[in-house]
């Protein structure tokens, strides 16, 4: 093997390593962007959930004043309503919800 062959081999290996490193950096950058978007979405969902909970509590307090014997103020009836609503929401997203085990599984 000549020095030229050796130098050409080193240059080719170096170029390949640089290209591989560049692809890896690009992949890391894309994943960082993706995770940043997911984190922002999660924070937004958490805030919306807090707002929804506060609103539901206010509605529940108002319902107590207007109709203190309403079935949704009964904890058993409220739980039935929430479980049915949860099952329906999961079904709309393509999942089955088992109310007994509290397990969610994709529909087949």
Residue pairs with C-beta under 8 A, 6 or more apart in sequence:
60 72
60 73
63 70
63 72
63 73
64 73
67 73
71 77
72 78
72 81
83 99
86 97
86 99
87 97
87 99
90 96
90 97
90 104
91 97
91 107
94 106
94 107
95 104
95 105
95 106
95 107
96 104
96 105
96 106
96 107
97 103
97 104
98 104
98 105
